[in-house]
Amino acid sequence: MESGLVASHRLRLPLPSAAASAGAGAGARHHLLRHRHPLAAAPLRLLRHRHPLAAAPLRLSLPRHLPQPTPLRLPAALPLRPSLPPLRASASAAAPAPGDDAAPKFLGVETKTLKKIVPLGLMFFCILFNYTILRDTKDVLVVTAKGSSAEIIPFLKTWVNLPMAVGFMLLYTKLADVLSKEALFYAVIFPFIAFFGAFAYVLYPMRDAIHPTALADRLLASLGPSFLGPVAILRVWSFCLFYVMAELWGSVVISVLFWGFANQITTVEEAKEFYPLFGLGANVALIFSGRTVKYFSNMRKNLGPGVDGWAISLKAMMSIVVILGLVITSIYWGVNRFVIDKSSMPVVERKKKDKPKLSMGESMKVLLSSRYVRDLATLVVAYGISINLVEVTWKSKLKAQFPSPNEYSSFMGDFSTATGIATFTMMLLGRVILRKFGWGVAATITPAVLLLTGVGFFSLILFGEPLTPLMTQFGMTPLLAAVYVGAMQNIFSKSAKYSLFDPCKEMAYIPLDEDMKVKGKAAIDVVCNPLGKSGGALIQQFMILSFGSLANSTPYLGGILLVIVLAWLGAVRSLDSQFSPLAKQELEREKMLKAKTVETTAQVVGTGNGSLQESLGSETPANGSAIKESQETDSTTPEKSGQQSQ
């Protein structure tokens, strides 16, 4: 026997006439089963008790005083379903989850995301390409200039670079209160672009006219050769200004402008997925920019005698910097104009982290109260001092080997390329080293590399004369060998810092309790970071003023480096003995928590199956209520999807 529901599909029920229908109103026409004609139910009862011999189609005759019937056609959208489970499945399928609007994708990534990430990647590449050219050029200018040497660098960093960086950030803070974000970006980056272009085409050609060479000579004669570095700042003031602007490009344009803009337009999920790729792309930019510096530095070989080859190379490289700077601003303008929909961007109020602003005295108390934090602080300070001690001494030997600006710049181009390749490789190997050998081995690699290369570098400088016959067989001199060993020290120490030292340092904070984690990191930021960066420069200044020159103080600098690196290795060993047990406890605690969560979930699922089946059986509503529920769900689905798309 057929059920009444199936029969109602097959039977064409009569409807009242147009006049009667109009009187019923729009609500009566909306749902036929809810407002069925009183006589329309009779065919259902007849079908349920049909005579066995009734093979002909059933025809009903209505009284003459009623209007003639018209065939009933059920609306196509009427959601009649045979039973409840398909009804629930259909209803859930009809209402798509938020975010499942089948957004267009390319290579598995939504095109909306690619429209932001690809321009950001190009901006980052151009910024770092410029930074490598500027970083190599600034050293060439201040180290190879007449009347100057590598001794100028520690004085320049302490007494010129630091005050100008502080002044620039104060000015930036004031401008941020008055200008919009877009106007602030342009107001900061355009002066950089204009200065680098003007330096190559205006300031450098006029260097003899604008540099007070005679005054610097008189000051040096009266003060003595120990003050060669401070006097050189005055002697080549325009080169020092270029040095400071190149340093600020790295700290302002990269850290403040680019990362501020990237954090403004990307979500947390996008940042987790694509920010690591920016780090790899930075090393790719380093490789290509190093090749560019090498190419333009070698232009002098193809020029005739009497031509200032370095001036031509400088103009070519600064032209690239200006062009890429304009490309950066164009990308920024295009993203703001065509990619970002500011009217639909959600305004997210981010709560500030509870990071205490400790004073110097409070920071020292935190550092002295915990052996763990003291060891961690030793790592940070030792790295900053060690890098500066070796780098400045190496650059002084580099000038002795390559006195010409073009030769010096050409070598720096090779150095930048090698640094990019080594860092790219170490970033890929860093995770493998941490997983396979653990925190202690990974944290030991950076000071071990500094110790081995530092000992080799200073040994070649101090005891290189007896090795001269041996070096000659390989076509080298002790000075050239020292330059190569110093370059290896700088390359591997920097690559190890980015791939191993920084991750290990941040991992060391994890096992600490919340109070010490916050206060310890704040103390290291206040005391250790500035001390590590300026400590090496202050030590070199003291040595130069005490012993007359950087060359005379080289043996003492080598001894100081040895002591600092040994203290660094001791701190790593001590910290590893504290970190490993704490990390194991943290890992066991996480495993126990996961096991409890899985057990609780299994119990809930096991006890809930019966009630779930009962609820499904009890939730079998009448046909009309089920249809009403499905229609309400279907009607709200477009609204939800529209809100999600907005």
C-alpha positions as CSV (number, residue, x, y, z in Angstrom):
1,M,0.0,0.0,0.0
2,E,1.2,3.5,-0.8
3,S,1.5,6.0,2.1
4,G,-0.4,9.2,2.0
5,L,2.8,11.2,1.5
6,V,3.7,9.4,-1.7
7,A,0.1,9.5,-2.9
8,S,0.0,13.2,-2.4
9,H,2.9,13.5,-4.9
10,R,1.1,11.6,-7.6
11,L,-2.4,13.0,-7.2
12,R,-3.1,16.4,-8.8
13,L,-5.3,18.1,-6.2
14,P,-7.9,20.7,-7.3
15,L,-7.6,24.3,-6.3
16,P,-10.3,26.9,-5.8
17,S,-11.0,29.4,-8.5
18,A,-9.1,32.6,-9.0
19,A,-11.6,34.6,-7.0
20,A,-11.4,32.2,-4.1
21,S,-7.7,32.1,-4.3
22,A,-7.4,35.9,-4.3
23,G,-9.5,36.0,-1.2
24,A,-7.3,33.5,0.6
25,G,-4.3,35.9,0.4
26,A,-0.7,35.6,-0.3
27,G,-0.1,33.4,2.7
28,A,-2.5,30.8,1.5
29,R,-0.6,30.5,-1.8
30,H,2.8,30.3,-0.1
31,H,2.4,26.8,1.3
32,L,-0.3,24.5,-0.1
33,L,0.0,21.8,2.4
34,R,-0.5,24.1,5.4
35,H,-3.6,25.7,3.9
36,R,-5.1,22.8,2.0
37,H,-8.7,23.0,0.7
38,P,-11.0,21.2,3.1
39,L,-12.1,18.8,0.4
40,A,-8.6,18.1,-0.8
41,A,-8.0,15.7,2.0
42,A,-10.7,13.3,0.8
43,P,-8.6,11.8,-2.1
44,L,-5.9,10.9,0.4
45,R,-8.4,8.9,2.5
46,L,-9.7,7.2,-0.7
47,L,-6.3,6.3,-1.8
48,R,-5.5,4.7,1.5
49,H,-8.6,2.4,1.2
50,R,-8.7,1.9,-2.5
51,H,-10.8,-1.0,-3.7
52,P,-8.6,-3.8,-5.1
53,L,-10.5,-3.9,-8.4
54,A,-10.2,-0.2,-9.0
55,A,-7.6,-0.1,-11.8
56,A,-8.9,3.0,-13.5
57,P,-7.8,6.4,-12.4
58,L,-9.9,7.9,-9.7
59,R,-12.0,10.9,-10.7
60,L,-13.9,13.0,-8.2
61,S,-17.0,14.9,-8.9
62,L,-17.7,18.0,-6.8
63,P,-21.1,19.6,-6.2
64,R,-22.2,22.0,-8.9
65,H,-22.4,25.0,-6.6
66,L,-18.6,24.8,-6.2
67,P,-16.2,26.2,-8.8
68,Q,-14.7,23.8,-11.3
69,P,-11.4,22.4,-10.2
70,T,-8.1,23.2,-11.8
71,P,-5.1,20.9,-11.8
72,L,-2.8,21.4,-8.9
73,R,0.9,21.7,-9.5
74,L,3.1,21.6,-6.4
75,P,5.8,24.2,-6.4
76,A,9.2,22.9,-7.5
77,A,10.9,24.4,-4.4
78,L,8.6,22.4,-2.0
79,P,11.2,20.4,0.0
80,L,9.3,17.2,0.5
81,R,11.6,14.4,1.7
82,P,10.8,10.8,2.5
83,S,12.3,10.6,6.0
84,L,14.1,12.7,8.6
85,P,17.8,11.6,8.2
86,P,18.0,12.7,4.6
87,L,16.1,15.9,5.6
88,R,18.8,16.7,8.2
89,A,21.7,15.9,5.8
90,S,20.2,18.0,3.1
91,A,19.6,20.9,5.4
92,S,23.1,20.9,6.6
93,A,24.5,20.6,3.1
94,A,22.3,23.5,1.9
95,A,23.9,25.8,4.5
96,P,27.6,26.1,3.7
97,A,30.0,26.7,6.5
98,P,31.5,30.1,6.8
99,G,34.5,30.5,4.6
100,D,33.6,27.6,2.2
101,D,32.4,29.9,-0.6
102,A,34.7,28.3,-3.1
103,A,37.0,31.2,-3.3
104,P,39.2,31.2,-6.4
105,K,42.6,29.6,-5.8
106,F,46.0,29.4,-7.5
107,L,48.5,26.8,-6.6
108,G,46.4,26.0,-3.5
109,V,46.4,29.6,-2.2
110,E,43.4,32.0,-2.4
111,T,43.9,34.7,-5.0
112,K,42.9,37.3,-2.5
113,T,45.9,36.2,-0.3
114,L,48.2,36.1,-3.3
115,K,47.3,39.7,-4.2
116,K,48.8,40.7,-0.8
117,I,51.7,38.2,-0.4
118,V,53.2,38.5,-3.9
119,P,53.5,42.4,-3.7
120,L,54.9,42.1,-0.2
121,G,57.5,39.6,-1.4
122,L,58.6,41.9,-4.2
123,M,58.8,44.8,-1.8
124,F,60.9,42.8,0.7
125,F,63.2,41.6,-2.1
126,C,63.8,45.2,-3.4
127,I,64.3,46.6,0.1
128,L,66.9,43.9,1.0
129,F,68.5,44.2,-2.5
130,N,69.1,47.9,-1.8
131,Y,70.3,47.2,1.8
132,T,73.0,44.9,0.6
133,I,74.3,47.4,-1.9
134,L,74.2,50.2,0.7
135,R,75.8,48.1,3.4
136,D,78.8,47.1,1.2
137,T,79.1,50.7,-0.2
138,K,79.1,52.4,3.2
139,D,82.1,50.3,4.4
140,V,84.0,51.1,1.2
141,L,83.5,54.8,1.6
142,V,84.5,55.3,5.2
143,V,87.3,52.7,5.3
144,T,89.1,53.4,2.0
145,A,88.8,57.2,2.2
146,K,92.0,59.2,2.4
147,G,92.9,60.0,6.0
148,S,90.5,57.4,7.3
149,S,90.6,53.7,8.2
150,A,88.6,50.9,9.9
151,E,89.3,52.6,13.2
152,I,86.6,55.1,12.4
153,I,83.8,52.4,12.6
154,P,83.6,52.0,16.4
155,F,83.5,55.8,16.9
156,L,81.1,56.3,14.1
157,K,78.7,53.7,15.6
158,T,78.8,55.1,19.1
159,W,78.9,58.9,18.6
160,V,77.1,59.4,15.3
161,N,74.9,56.5,14.3
162,L,73.3,55.9,17.7
163,P,72.3,59.6,18.3
164,M,70.9,60.0,14.8
165,A,68.9,56.7,15.2
166,V,67.4,58.0,18.4
167,G,66.6,61.4,16.9
168,F,65.1,59.8,13.8
169,M,62.8,57.6,15.9
170,L,61.6,60.7,17.9
171,L,60.8,62.5,14.7
172,Y,59.0,59.4,13.4
173,T,56.9,59.2,16.5
174,K,55.9,62.9,16.1
175,L,55.0,62.4,12.4
176,A,53.0,59.3,13.2
177,D,50.7,61.5,15.3
178,V,50.0,63.9,12.5
179,L,50.1,62.0,9.2
180,S,48.1,59.0,7.9
181,K,49.9,55.7,7.5
182,E,50.3,56.1,3.8
183,A,51.5,59.7,4.1
184,L,53.9,58.6,6.8
185,F,55.3,55.8,4.6
186,Y,56.0,58.3,1.7
187,A,57.4,61.0,4.1
188,V,60.0,58.5,5.4
189,I,61.1,56.6,2.3
190,F,61.3,59.5,-0.2
191,P,64.1,61.3,1.8
192,F,66.2,58.1,1.7
193,I,65.7,57.8,-2.1
194,A,66.5,61.4,-2.7
195,F,69.6,61.4,-0.5
196,F,71.2,58.3,-2.1
197,G,70.6,59.8,-5.6
198,A,72.0,63.2,-4.6
199,F,75.0,61.6,-2.9
200,A,76.1,59.8,-6.1
201,Y,75.5,62.7,-8.5
202,V,76.1,65.8,-6.2
203,L,77.9,65.2,-2.9
204,Y,80.5,62.6,-4.0
205,P,81.7,64.6,-7.1
206,M,82.0,67.7,-4.8
207,R,83.8,65.8,-1.9
208,D,87.0,67.8,-2.2
209,A,85.2,71.1,-1.9
210,I,82.9,70.2,1.0
211,H,85.3,68.1,3.2
212,P,87.4,70.2,5.7
213,T,90.6,68.4,5.0
214,A,92.9,71.2,6.2
215,L,91.1,71.5,9.5
216,A,91.2,67.8,10.0
217,D,94.9,67.7,9.4
218,R,95.5,70.5,12.0
219,L,93.3,68.7,14.6
220,L,95.1,65.4,14.0
221,A,98.5,67.0,14.4
222,S,97.5,68.6,17.7
223,L,95.6,65.6,19.1
224,G,97.9,62.8,18.0
225,P,97.5,59.7,15.9
226,S,95.3,58.0,18.5
227,F,92.5,60.3,17.5
228,L,92.6,59.3,13.9
229,G,89.1,57.8,14.1
230,P,87.3,60.7,15.7
231,V,89.0,63.2,13.4
232,A,88.2,61.1,10.3
233,I,84.4,61.6,11.1
234,L,84.9,65.3,10.6
235,R,87.3,64.8,7.6
236,V,84.8,62.7,5.6
237,W,81.5,63.9,7.1
238,S,79.5,63.3,3.9
239,F,80.7,59.6,3.8
240,C,79.8,59.3,7.4
241,L,76.3,60.7,6.6
242,F,76.0,58.0,3.9
243,Y,77.0,55.4,6.5
244,V,74.3,56.5,8.9
245,M,71.6,56.6,6.2
246,A,72.6,53.1,5.0
247,E,72.3,51.8,8.6
248,L,69.0,53.6,9.1
249,W,67.7,52.0,5.8
250,G,68.1,48.6,7.5
251,S,66.5,49.6,10.8
252,V,63.8,52.0,9.6
253,V,62.7,50.8,6.1
254,I,62.9,47.1,6.9
255,S,61.9,46.9,10.5
256,V,59.5,49.8,10.8
257,L,58.0,50.5,7.3
258,F,57.9,47.1,5.7
259,W,57.0,44.9,8.7
260,G,54.5,47.5,10.0
261,F,52.8,47.4,6.6
262,A,52.9,43.6,6.4
263,N,51.4,43.2,9.8
264,Q,48.7,45.7,9.0
265,I,47.3,43.9,5.9
266,T,48.0,40.2,6.7
267,T,46.1,37.8,9.0
268,V,47.8,35.7,11.6
269,E,47.2,32.5,9.5
270,E,48.8,34.2,6.5
271,A,51.8,35.4,8.5
272,K,52.4,31.9,9.9
273,E,52.4,30.4,6.4
274,F,54.3,33.1,4.4
275,Y,56.6,35.0,6.8
276,P,59.2,32.2,6.9
277,L,59.4,32.3,3.1
278,F,60.3,36.0,3.4
279,G,63.4,35.0,5.4
280,L,64.5,32.6,2.7
281,G,63.8,35.3,0.1
282,A,66.0,37.7,2.0
283,N,69.0,35.5,1.4
284,V,68.1,35.1,-2.3
285,A,68.2,38.9,-2.5
286,L,71.5,38.9,-0.8
287,I,73.0,36.5,-3.4
288,F,71.8,38.6,-6.4
289,S,72.7,42.0,-4.9
290,G,76.2,40.6,-4.1
291,R,76.6,39.7,-7.8
292,T,75.4,43.2,-8.8
293,V,78.0,44.9,-6.5
294,K,80.7,42.6,-8.0
295,Y,79.7,43.5,-11.6
296,F,79.7,47.2,-11.1
297,S,82.9,47.2,-9.0
298,N,84.8,45.5,-11.8
299,M,83.8,48.2,-14.3
300,R,87.1,50.0,-13.5
301,K,89.0,47.3,-15.5
302,N,87.3,48.4,-18.7
303,L,88.0,52.1,-18.3
304,G,91.0,54.1,-19.4
305,P,93.7,55.7,-17.1
306,G,92.8,58.8,-15.3
307,V,89.1,57.9,-15.0
308,D,87.5,57.8,-11.6
309,G,86.1,54.2,-11.8
310,W,84.7,54.3,-8.3
311,A,82.6,57.4,-9.1
312,I,81.1,55.6,-12.1
313,S,80.4,52.4,-10.2
314,L,78.9,54.5,-7.4
315,K,76.5,56.3,-9.8
316,A,75.4,53.0,-11.3
317,M,74.7,51.3,-8.0
318,M,72.9,54.3,-6.5
319,S,70.8,54.5,-9.7
320,I,69.7,51.0,-9.0
321,V,68.9,51.9,-5.4
322,V,66.8,54.9,-6.6
323,I,64.9,52.9,-9.2
324,L,64.2,50.0,-6.8
325,G,63.1,52.6,-4.2
326,L,60.6,54.0,-6.6
327,V,59.4,50.4,-7.4
328,I,58.9,49.9,-3.6
329,T,56.7,53.0,-3.4
330,S,54.8,52.1,-6.5
331,I,54.0,48.6,-5.1
332,Y,52.9,50.2,-1.8
333,W,50.7,52.6,-3.7
334,G,49.2,49.8,-5.8
335,V,48.4,47.6,-2.9
336,N,46.7,50.4,-1.1
337,R,44.8,51.5,-4.2
338,F,43.7,48.2,-5.8
339,V,44.2,45.4,-3.2
340,I,43.2,46.6,0.2
341,D,39.5,47.3,0.7
342,K,39.7,49.7,3.7
343,S,36.0,50.0,4.1
344,S,35.6,46.2,4.7
345,M,38.8,45.8,6.8
346,P,37.9,44.7,10.3
347,V,39.0,47.0,13.0
348,V,40.7,44.7,15.5
349,E,41.5,46.0,18.9
350,R,44.7,44.2,20.1
351,K,45.4,44.1,23.7
352,K,48.9,45.1,24.6
353,K,51.1,42.4,26.1
354,D,51.8,42.8,29.8
355,K,55.5,43.4,29.3
356,P,56.9,45.3,32.2
357,K,59.0,48.3,31.5
358,L,61.8,47.7,34.0
359,S,64.3,50.3,34.9
360,M,68.1,49.6,34.7
361,G,68.2,48.8,38.4
362,E,65.3,46.5,38.3
363,S,66.7,44.7,35.3
364,M,70.0,44.2,37.1
365,K,68.1,42.7,40.1
366,V,66.3,40.2,37.8
367,L,69.5,39.3,36.1
368,L,71.4,38.7,39.4
369,S,68.5,36.8,41.0
370,S,68.4,33.9,38.5
371,R,71.3,31.8,37.3
372,Y,69.2,30.7,34.3
373,V,68.6,34.3,33.2
374,R,72.3,35.2,33.9
375,D,73.4,32.4,31.5
376,L,71.0,33.5,28.9
377,A,72.2,37.1,29.2
378,T,75.8,36.0,28.8
379,L,74.9,34.5,25.5
380,V,73.4,37.7,24.2
381,V,76.2,40.0,25.4
382,A,79.0,37.6,24.3
383,Y,77.7,37.4,20.7
384,G,77.4,41.2,20.3
385,I,80.9,41.8,21.6
386,S,82.6,39.0,19.7
387,I,81.1,40.0,16.4
388,N,82.3,43.6,16.7
389,L,85.8,42.7,17.9
390,V,86.5,40.5,14.9
391,E,84.6,42.5,12.3
392,V,86.4,45.8,12.7
393,T,89.9,44.2,12.9
394,W,89.1,42.2,9.7
395,K,88.0,45.3,7.8
396,S,91.3,47.0,8.7
397,K,93.2,44.0,7.2
398,L,90.8,44.0,4.2
399,K,91.8,47.6,3.4
400,A,95.4,46.7,3.7
401,Q,94.9,43.9,1.1
402,F,92.5,45.9,-1.2
403,P,93.3,49.6,-0.8
404,S,91.4,50.6,-4.0
405,P,87.6,51.3,-3.5
406,N,86.7,49.1,-6.6
407,E,88.8,46.2,-5.3
408,Y,87.4,46.5,-1.8
409,S,83.8,46.7,-3.2
410,S,84.3,43.8,-5.5
411,F,85.5,41.6,-2.6
412,M,82.4,42.8,-0.5
413,G,80.2,41.7,-3.4
414,D,81.6,38.2,-3.2
415,F,81.3,38.3,0.6
416,S,77.6,39.2,0.4
417,T,76.9,36.4,-2.1
418,A,78.7,33.8,0.1
419,T,76.8,35.1,3.2
420,G,73.5,34.7,1.4
421,I,74.3,31.1,0.3
422,A,75.6,30.0,3.7
423,T,72.6,31.5,5.5
424,F,70.1,30.0,3.2
425,T,71.7,26.6,3.6
426,M,72.0,26.9,7.4
427,M,68.3,27.9,7.7
428,L,67.4,24.7,6.0
429,L,69.8,22.6,8.2
430,G,69.0,24.4,11.5
431,R,65.7,22.5,12.1
432,V,67.5,19.2,11.4
433,I,70.3,20.0,13.8
434,L,67.8,21.0,16.6
435,R,65.7,17.8,16.1
436,K,68.6,15.3,15.8
437,F,71.2,16.7,18.3
438,G,69.1,18.8,20.7
439,W,69.4,22.3,22.1
440,G,72.9,22.0,23.6
441,V,74.6,21.1,20.4
442,A,72.7,23.7,18.4
443,A,73.6,26.4,20.9
444,T,77.3,25.4,20.9
445,I,77.8,25.7,17.2
446,T,77.8,29.5,17.0
447,P,80.5,30.1,19.7
448,A,82.5,27.1,18.5
449,V,82.6,28.6,15.0
450,L,83.6,32.0,16.4
451,L,86.3,30.5,18.5
452,L,87.9,28.4,15.7
453,T,87.8,31.1,13.1
454,G,88.8,33.8,15.6
455,V,91.8,31.9,16.8
456,G,92.9,31.3,13.1
457,F,92.3,34.9,12.2
458,F,94.3,36.4,15.0
459,S,97.0,33.7,14.8
460,L,97.6,34.6,11.1
461,I,97.9,38.3,12.0
462,L,100.2,37.8,15.0
463,F,102.3,34.8,13.9
464,G,101.9,34.9,10.2
465,E,105.5,35.8,9.3
466,P,107.0,32.2,9.9
467,L,104.2,30.8,7.7
468,T,105.1,33.0,4.7
469,P,107.1,30.3,2.8
470,L,104.3,27.8,3.3
471,M,101.7,30.3,2.1
472,T,103.7,31.2,-0.9
473,Q,103.4,27.7,-2.2
474,F,99.6,28.2,-2.3
475,G,99.9,31.6,-4.0
476,M,98.9,33.5,-0.8
477,T,100.4,35.7,1.8
478,P,99.6,35.7,5.5
479,L,97.6,38.9,5.0
480,L,95.5,37.4,2.3
481,A,95.0,34.3,4.3
482,A,93.9,36.4,7.3
483,V,91.4,38.2,5.1
484,Y,89.9,34.9,3.9
485,V,89.8,33.4,7.4
486,G,88.2,36.6,8.7
487,A,85.6,36.5,5.9
488,M,84.8,32.9,6.8
489,Q,84.4,33.9,10.4
490,N,81.9,36.6,9.5
491,I,80.0,34.5,7.0
492,F,79.5,31.4,9.2
493,S,78.9,33.4,12.4
494,K,76.1,35.4,10.8
495,S,74.6,32.4,9.2
496,A,74.7,30.5,12.5
497,K,73.1,33.4,14.3
498,Y,70.1,33.5,12.0
499,S,69.6,29.7,11.8
500,L,70.7,28.5,15.3
501,F,71.5,31.2,17.8
502,D,68.3,33.2,17.5
503,P,66.0,30.1,17.7
504,C,67.9,28.6,20.6
505,K,67.8,31.9,22.5
506,E,64.0,32.1,22.1
507,M,63.5,28.5,23.0
508,A,65.4,29.0,26.2
509,Y,62.5,31.3,27.5
510,I,59.9,28.6,27.1
511,P,60.4,26.5,30.2
512,L,60.5,29.5,32.5
513,D,57.4,30.4,34.6
514,E,55.3,33.2,33.3
515,D,56.7,35.8,35.8
516,M,60.3,35.1,35.1
517,K,59.7,34.7,31.4
518,V,58.3,38.2,31.1
519,K,60.7,39.9,33.5
520,G,63.8,38.0,32.2
521,K,63.1,38.9,28.6
522,A,62.5,42.6,29.5
523,A,65.7,42.7,31.5
524,I,67.7,41.2,28.6
525,D,66.1,43.7,26.2
526,V,67.0,46.7,28.5
527,V,70.5,45.7,29.5
528,C,72.0,43.0,27.4
529,N,71.1,43.9,23.9
530,P,72.5,47.5,24.1
531,L,75.5,46.2,26.1
532,G,76.3,43.6,23.5
533,K,76.0,46.0,20.5
534,S,78.0,48.8,22.0
535,G,80.3,46.8,24.2
536,G,82.6,45.7,21.4
537,A,82.8,49.3,20.0
538,L,83.6,50.7,23.5
539,I,86.3,48.1,24.0
540,Q,87.9,49.0,20.7
541,Q,87.7,52.7,21.4
542,F,89.5,52.2,24.7
543,M,92.2,50.0,23.1
544,I,92.8,52.4,20.2
545,L,93.1,55.5,22.5
546,S,95.3,53.5,24.9
547,F,97.7,51.8,22.4
548,G,97.6,54.4,19.6
549,S,96.1,52.3,16.8
550,L,94.0,49.3,16.0
551,A,97.0,47.4,14.8
552,N,98.9,47.9,18.1
553,S,95.8,46.7,20.1
554,T,95.2,43.6,18.0
555,P,96.9,41.1,20.4
556,Y,94.9,42.4,23.3
557,L,91.7,42.2,21.3
558,G,92.5,38.6,20.5
559,G,92.9,37.8,24.1
560,I,89.6,39.5,25.0
561,L,87.8,37.6,22.3
562,L,89.2,34.3,23.6
563,V,88.0,35.1,27.2
564,I,84.5,36.1,26.0
565,V,84.0,33.1,23.8
566,L,85.1,30.7,26.5
567,A,82.7,32.4,28.9
568,W,80.0,32.0,26.2
569,L,80.7,28.3,25.9
570,G,80.5,27.9,29.7
571,A,77.2,29.7,29.8
572,V,75.8,27.4,27.0
573,R,76.9,24.3,29.0
574,S,75.4,25.7,32.2
575,L,72.2,26.7,30.5
576,D,71.9,23.3,28.8
577,S,72.1,21.5,32.1
578,Q,69.2,23.6,33.3
579,F,67.2,23.8,30.1
580,S,67.1,20.1,29.2
581,P,65.4,18.9,32.5
582,L,62.9,21.7,32.3
583,A,62.2,21.0,28.7
584,K,61.6,17.3,29.5
585,Q,59.3,18.2,32.3
586,E,57.4,20.5,30.0
587,L,57.2,17.8,27.3
588,E,55.9,15.2,29.8
589,R,53.4,17.6,31.1
590,E,52.1,18.2,27.6
591,K,51.9,14.5,26.9
592,M,49.9,13.9,30.1
593,L,47.6,16.7,29.2
594,K,47.0,15.3,25.7
595,A,46.4,11.8,27.1
596,K,43.9,13.1,29.6
597,T,42.1,15.1,26.8
598,V,42.0,12.0,24.6
599,E,40.7,9.8,27.5
600,T,38.0,12.4,28.4
601,T,36.9,12.7,24.7
602,A,36.7,8.9,24.4
603,Q,34.5,8.7,27.5
604,V,32.2,11.4,26.3
605,V,31.8,9.8,22.9
606,G,31.3,6.3,24.5
607,T,28.6,7.4,26.9
608,G,27.0,9.7,24.4
609,N,26.2,7.2,21.5
610,G,23.0,5.9,23.1
611,S,21.6,9.3,23.9
612,L,22.6,10.4,20.4
613,Q,20.6,7.7,18.8
614,E,17.7,8.4,21.1
615,S,17.8,12.0,20.3
616,L,17.8,11.2,16.6
617,G,14.8,9.0,17.1
618,S,12.9,11.5,19.2
619,E,13.6,14.3,16.8
620,T,11.3,13.1,14.1
621,P,8.9,16.0,13.8
622,A,5.8,16.2,11.7
623,N,6.1,16.7,8.0
624,G,5.0,20.3,8.1
625,S,7.4,21.3,10.9
626,A,10.3,19.6,9.2
627,I,9.6,21.4,6.0
628,K,9.3,24.7,7.9
629,E,12.6,24.1,9.6
630,S,14.4,23.4,6.3
631,Q,12.9,26.4,4.6
632,E,14.0,28.7,7.4
633,T,17.5,27.2,7.2
634,D,17.6,27.7,3.4
635,S,16.3,31.2,3.7
636,T,19.0,32.2,6.2
637,T,21.9,30.6,4.3
638,P,22.3,33.4,1.7
639,E,22.3,36.0,4.5
640,K,25.1,34.2,6.4
641,S,27.1,33.7,3.3
642,G,26.7,37.3,2.4
643,Q,27.9,38.4,5.8
644,Q,30.9,36.1,5.6
645,S,31.9,37.4,2.2
646,Q,31.7,40.9,3.6
